[in-house]
């Protein structure tokens, strides 16, 4: 199992559901769905439909990719 604490691109999982992410960001669930699909398409995250857990593949790129979802 990878060390979750080592390096900025170590395995990182997001467990919040789309509704929770929407509440935290002030977005509608539909917008969260659309933005996550775009970020996944860019190769920054990965997830399986109808399965909880979003795998962050590149934390550094995700942090600097504010315009990816727009």
N, C-alpha and C positions, 0 to 999 in steps of 0.2 A: 504494500500500500504506500502511495507517495506521502511524503512529509508535507502536511498542509501548511506548515509554518515557514518553510524555506523558500526564499526567492519570491519575487513579486509575481511570477507567473506559475507558481505552484498551483495544484488543483484547488479550485475554489467553487463551491456550490452555493446557489441561491435557492432557498427553500420557500420563499414567499410565493403565494399564488397570485395570479394576475390581478385579482380584486385588491389584494393587499398592496401590490406594487402601485396600482392606480391610486389608492388612498395616500400612499407615501409621496407620490409625485404630483398629485393633483390632476391625474389623467383619467379618462374613462377607460373601462376595461377593454373596449374595442381598440382604443388608441394604443394601449399597452401591447395588445396582440399584434397590431400592425408594426409597431416599432421593434418588438422582439424579433419578428420575422425578418425585418431588414437587417438587424444586427446579426442574426444567425446567417443570413445570406452573405454578409461581409466576412464571415468566418471567425467572429469574435466570441460567440457563444454557441452552445449546442443544447438541444432538448428534444425529447420525444413528445409528440402530441398526446394529451390526456394522461401524462405522467408527471408527477411532481418532481421538481428539481431542475434547475438551469445550470449547466456546466459552463463556467467562464473559461474560455480557452486562452485568452490573452488579456490579462488585466491591464497591462500598460497601454496597449492599443485601445482597449475599451475606454479607459479613463481619458484618453486624448481624442476620442472620436465623437465628440458632442454633436457633430453635424451629420453623422451616419443615419440617425433616426429621423432627420427632418426631411 
